[in-house]
Amino acid sequence: MKKIYIVIILIVITFLLGCLDLGEVGVVPIDTITPSVTPTMEVPKIKNFLYQLQNLDINKVKDTNFDLVIMDYSKDGSDEEKYTEKEIESLKKAPHKKIVIAYLSIGEAEDYRYYFKDEWHTNPPDFLEEENPFWPGNYKVKYWDEDWQNIIFGKEDSYLDKIIAQGFDGVYLDKVDTYEDYEDERDSAKKDMIDFVMKIAEYARKKKKGFYIVPQNAEELLDDEKYRKMVSGIGVESLFYNGREKPNSKTYIEKREKYLDLIAKTKWVLVTEYVQKEDLIKDVYEKAKKKGYIPYCTVIDLDQLIINNIK
């Protein structure tokens, strides 16, 4: 009798498995497993943005008409001077409501951040490499290293977790292009960075639904379909001008635009140009808006509230 029951059970299981559309033998349907990246939501339309990392006055920013604000999580970069949840909420509920996202460098360690230990200057951890000659106090990191990634996300005192706890709507990820420095010595350098950003997105969106992920530069990574679908947009610097108010070549611009155009119709393309001459500002806004990008002209130290009165 037991053998009959076993046979009947096996027949039923075989029948149920046959009803499943597995596509290929051994392939589990995507909706039966946890996806590697939480699918991104549609991003709201915005007309403008502010990018200011230093000397930011919450009350002054609150009175502006910016739709999106990119800012540091702290007044001076330290954990002691981080903005309060109430301050961030005041921007989000300002008369002109704002989306507020926090700057987060994932390809360099900064020695003024809470996680940086004094001993690292003489006895650096394995992931810490040479100092950036153009930005003293910033150190290139082996971003694929588990210890570095644990500093960025995954624990209560991790950088990203602090940002989420403050009430930010998303993160603006800098130094994503660090992968380029490792391509000659590490075959997986590009993939490692894509995986890192996607893990950040997955983790953040599990903690806070609808969390925005906006990498800065490294637009060639948009060639990866999963990465392209995951990001909420992209920020790019010096697309039209080289940071010293000299125009970039047509070839250079078109090479970058090829990737930006992959998402420009559905996601944010935030173009930051470091120009201050009125004619150049006007030129930037005309070129960017023609492509469907969102422009902002400011100073390279990102330490001033600049309002460009360009319609």
C-alpha positions as CSV (number, residue, x, y, z in Angstrom):
1,M,0.0,0.0,0.0
2,K,2.8,2.4,0.9
3,K,4.4,1.8,-2.5
4,I,1.2,2.8,-4.2
5,Y,1.0,6.0,-2.2
6,I,4.6,6.8,-3.1
7,V,3.9,6.2,-6.8
8,I,0.8,8.4,-6.7
9,I,2.8,11.2,-5.0
10,L,5.6,11.0,-7.6
11,I,3.0,11.2,-10.4
12,V,1.4,14.3,-8.9
13,I,4.8,16.0,-8.4
14,T,5.8,15.2,-12.0
15,F,2.5,16.6,-13.2
16,L,2.9,19.9,-11.2
17,L,6.5,20.3,-12.4
18,G,5.3,19.9,-16.0
19,C,2.9,22.7,-15.5
20,L,5.7,25.1,-14.7
21,D,7.3,27.0,-17.6
22,L,11.0,26.7,-16.6
23,G,12.2,27.8,-20.0
24,E,15.3,25.6,-19.8
25,V,16.0,22.6,-17.7
26,G,17.6,23.6,-14.4
27,V,16.6,27.3,-14.8
28,V,14.5,28.7,-11.9
29,P,11.8,31.3,-13.0
30,I,12.9,34.8,-12.0
31,D,9.8,35.5,-10.0
32,T,10.5,32.5,-7.7
33,I,13.8,33.8,-6.5
34,T,15.1,37.0,-4.9
35,P,16.2,39.3,-7.8
36,S,19.8,40.4,-7.8
37,V,18.6,44.0,-8.0
38,T,15.2,45.4,-6.9
39,P,13.6,46.8,-10.1
40,T,13.8,50.6,-10.1
41,M,10.7,52.7,-10.1
42,E,9.9,55.4,-12.6
43,V,11.6,58.6,-11.6
44,P,9.6,61.9,-11.4
45,K,10.2,64.6,-13.9
46,I,12.4,67.4,-12.6
47,K,13.4,70.7,-14.2
48,N,16.5,71.5,-12.3
49,F,18.9,70.5,-9.5
50,L,21.4,71.9,-7.0
51,Y,24.8,70.3,-6.4
52,Q,26.4,71.8,-3.3
53,L,28.6,69.8,-0.9
54,Q,30.1,72.5,1.3
55,N,28.8,75.6,3.2
56,L,25.2,74.5,2.6
57,D,22.6,76.6,4.5
58,I,19.4,74.5,4.9
59,N,17.2,77.5,5.3
60,K,18.5,79.2,2.2
61,V,18.1,76.0,0.1
62,K,14.6,75.5,1.5
63,D,13.6,78.8,-0.1
64,T,14.8,77.9,-3.6
65,N,12.9,76.4,-6.4
66,F,15.2,73.5,-7.0
67,D,13.4,70.1,-7.6
68,L,16.5,68.0,-6.6
69,V,19.2,68.7,-4.1
70,I,22.6,66.8,-4.1
71,M,24.3,67.5,-0.8
72,D,26.7,65.9,1.7
73,Y,25.2,64.1,4.7
74,S,27.3,66.3,7.0
75,K,28.1,70.0,7.3
76,D,31.8,69.3,7.4
77,G,32.0,65.7,6.4
78,S,32.2,64.4,9.9
79,D,29.7,62.3,11.7
80,E,29.4,64.8,14.6
81,E,28.2,67.5,12.2
82,K,25.8,65.4,10.1
83,Y,22.5,66.9,9.2
84,T,19.6,65.9,11.4
85,E,16.6,63.9,10.1
86,K,14.5,67.0,10.8
87,E,16.7,69.2,8.6
88,I,16.5,66.8,5.7
89,E,12.7,66.5,6.2
90,S,12.4,70.3,6.1
91,L,13.8,70.3,2.6
92,K,11.5,67.6,1.4
93,K,8.5,69.5,2.8
94,A,9.7,73.0,1.8
95,P,7.2,75.3,0.0
96,H,8.8,74.0,-3.2
97,K,9.2,70.3,-2.2
98,K,12.6,68.7,-3.0
99,I,14.0,65.3,-3.6
100,V,17.1,65.2,-1.4
101,I,20.0,62.8,-2.2
102,A,23.3,62.4,-0.4
103,Y,26.8,62.4,-2.0
104,L,28.7,59.1,-1.4
105,S,32.1,58.3,-2.7
106,I,32.5,54.6,-3.3
107,G,35.8,54.6,-5.2
108,E,37.9,56.7,-2.8
109,A,38.2,56.9,0.9
110,E,38.2,60.4,2.4
111,D,40.3,61.0,5.5
112,Y,37.8,63.5,7.0
113,R,35.0,60.9,7.2
114,Y,34.0,59.1,10.4
115,Y,35.3,55.7,9.2
116,F,38.8,56.9,8.4
117,K,41.3,55.9,11.2
118,D,44.4,58.0,11.9
119,E,46.5,54.9,11.9
120,W,45.6,54.4,8.2
121,H,48.1,57.1,7.2
122,T,51.0,55.0,8.4
123,N,49.5,51.5,8.5
124,P,46.8,51.4,5.8
125,P,44.3,48.5,5.4
126,D,44.7,46.3,2.3
127,F,42.0,48.1,0.4
128,L,43.6,51.6,0.8
129,E,45.9,52.8,-2.0
130,E,47.6,56.0,-3.0
131,E,46.4,59.5,-2.3
132,N,44.7,61.5,-5.1
133,P,47.2,64.2,-6.1
134,F,44.4,66.5,-7.2
135,W,42.3,66.1,-4.0
136,P,44.5,65.7,-0.9
137,G,43.0,63.5,1.7
138,N,41.2,61.3,-0.8
139,Y,42.6,57.8,-1.3
140,K,41.9,55.3,-4.1
141,V,40.5,52.1,-2.8
142,K,40.1,48.5,-4.0
143,Y,36.4,48.9,-4.2
144,W,35.8,45.1,-4.6
145,D,37.4,44.4,-1.2
146,E,34.9,43.1,1.3
147,D,36.2,45.3,4.2
148,W,35.7,48.4,2.1
149,Q,32.2,47.4,1.0
150,N,31.3,46.8,4.6
151,I,32.2,50.4,5.4
152,I,29.9,51.5,2.6
153,F,26.8,49.4,3.4
154,G,25.4,46.5,5.3
155,K,25.8,47.5,8.9
156,E,24.1,49.9,11.3
157,D,27.1,52.2,11.3
158,S,27.9,51.8,7.6
159,Y,27.9,55.0,5.5
160,L,24.8,54.2,3.4
161,D,22.9,53.0,6.5
162,K,23.6,56.4,8.1
163,I,22.3,58.2,5.0
164,I,19.1,56.1,4.9
165,A,18.5,56.7,8.6
166,Q,18.8,60.5,8.1
167,G,15.8,60.4,5.7
168,F,17.6,61.0,2.4
169,D,15.7,59.9,-0.8
170,G,18.8,58.5,-2.5
171,V,22.5,58.6,-3.1
172,Y,24.8,60.2,-5.6
173,L,27.6,57.8,-6.1
174,D,31.0,59.4,-6.9
175,K,34.3,57.8,-8.1
176,V,32.5,55.0,-9.9
177,D,35.0,55.6,-12.7
178,T,37.8,54.4,-10.3
179,Y,37.4,51.0,-12.1
180,E,39.4,52.5,-15.0
181,D,42.5,52.7,-12.9
182,Y,42.5,48.9,-12.4
183,E,41.6,47.7,-15.9
184,D,45.2,46.9,-16.9
185,E,45.8,44.8,-13.8
186,R,42.3,43.3,-13.1
187,D,40.2,41.7,-15.8
188,S,37.1,42.0,-13.7
189,A,37.5,45.7,-12.8
190,K,34.5,46.9,-14.8
191,K,32.2,44.1,-13.7
192,D,33.3,44.5,-10.1
193,M,32.2,48.1,-10.1
194,I,28.9,47.3,-11.7
195,D,28.3,44.5,-9.2
196,F,29.2,46.9,-6.3
197,V,26.7,49.6,-7.4
198,M,24.0,47.0,-8.0
199,K,24.5,45.5,-4.5
200,I,24.2,49.0,-3.1
201,A,20.9,49.5,-4.9
202,E,19.5,46.2,-3.9
203,Y,20.4,46.7,-0.3
204,A,19.1,50.3,-0.1
205,R,15.8,49.5,-1.8
206,K,15.2,46.7,0.6
207,K,15.6,49.1,3.5
208,K,13.8,52.0,1.8
209,K,11.4,51.4,-1.1
210,G,12.0,53.7,-4.1
211,F,15.5,54.8,-3.1
212,Y,17.2,56.7,-5.9
213,I,20.6,55.5,-7.1
214,V,22.5,58.1,-9.2
215,P,26.1,57.3,-10.2
216,Q,28.4,60.1,-11.3
217,N,30.4,59.7,-14.5
218,A,31.5,56.3,-15.9
219,E,28.5,56.6,-18.3
220,E,30.0,53.7,-20.3
221,L,28.6,51.4,-17.7
222,L,25.2,52.2,-19.0
223,D,26.0,49.8,-21.8
224,D,25.2,47.0,-19.3
225,E,21.4,46.4,-19.5
226,K,20.9,45.4,-15.9
227,Y,22.9,48.4,-14.6
228,R,21.0,50.7,-17.0
229,K,17.7,49.5,-15.7
230,M,18.8,49.7,-12.1
231,V,20.0,53.3,-11.9
232,S,17.6,56.2,-11.4
233,G,19.7,58.4,-13.5
234,I,23.3,59.5,-14.0
235,G,25.3,62.6,-13.1
236,V,28.1,63.7,-15.5
237,E,30.7,66.4,-15.1
238,S,32.3,68.6,-17.7
239,L,30.4,67.2,-20.7
240,F,30.5,70.4,-22.8
241,Y,33.4,72.2,-21.2
242,N,36.6,70.9,-19.7
243,G,36.3,72.4,-16.2
244,R,38.5,75.4,-17.2
245,E,35.9,76.9,-19.5
246,K,37.4,75.5,-22.6
247,P,35.0,73.7,-25.0
248,N,35.3,69.9,-25.4
249,S,35.6,68.5,-28.9
250,K,32.6,67.3,-30.8
251,T,34.0,63.8,-30.9
252,Y,34.4,63.7,-27.1
253,I,30.9,65.0,-26.4
254,E,29.3,62.6,-28.9
255,K,31.1,59.7,-27.4
256,R,29.7,60.4,-24.0
257,E,26.2,61.3,-25.3
258,K,26.0,57.9,-27.0
259,Y,25.6,56.4,-23.5
260,L,23.6,59.1,-21.9
261,D,21.0,58.9,-24.6
262,L,20.3,55.3,-23.6
263,I,18.4,56.6,-20.6
264,A,17.7,60.3,-21.3
265,K,14.1,59.8,-22.2
266,T,13.1,57.9,-19.0
267,K,15.7,58.8,-16.4
268,W,17.7,61.8,-15.1
269,V,20.8,62.9,-16.9
270,L,22.2,65.5,-14.6
271,V,24.9,67.6,-16.3
272,T,27.2,69.6,-14.0
273,E,29.5,72.2,-15.8
274,Y,32.1,74.3,-14.0
275,V,31.6,77.5,-15.9
276,Q,30.6,80.9,-14.6
277,K,30.6,83.2,-17.7
278,E,27.1,84.2,-18.7
279,D,27.5,83.2,-22.3
280,L,28.9,79.8,-21.5
281,I,26.1,79.1,-18.9
282,K,23.6,80.0,-21.6
283,D,25.4,77.7,-24.1
284,V,25.4,74.8,-21.6
285,Y,21.7,75.1,-20.9
286,E,20.8,75.3,-24.5
287,K,22.8,72.2,-25.5
288,A,21.7,70.2,-22.5
289,K,18.0,70.9,-22.8
290,K,18.1,70.1,-26.5
291,K,19.2,66.6,-25.6
292,G,16.7,66.2,-22.8
293,Y,19.4,66.6,-20.1
294,I,19.1,68.6,-16.9
295,P,22.0,71.2,-16.6
296,Y,23.6,73.0,-13.7
297,C,26.5,75.4,-13.8
298,T,28.5,76.0,-10.6
299,V,32.0,76.4,-9.1
300,I,34.4,73.4,-9.0
301,D,34.6,73.4,-5.2
302,L,30.8,72.9,-5.0
303,D,30.8,75.3,-2.0
304,Q,28.3,77.9,-3.1
305,L,24.6,78.2,-3.6
306,I,24.6,79.1,-7.3
307,I,21.3,80.0,-9.0
308,N,21.4,80.2,-12.8
309,N,18.5,82.3,-14.0
310,I,18.3,80.6,-17.3
311,K,14.8,79.6,-18.6
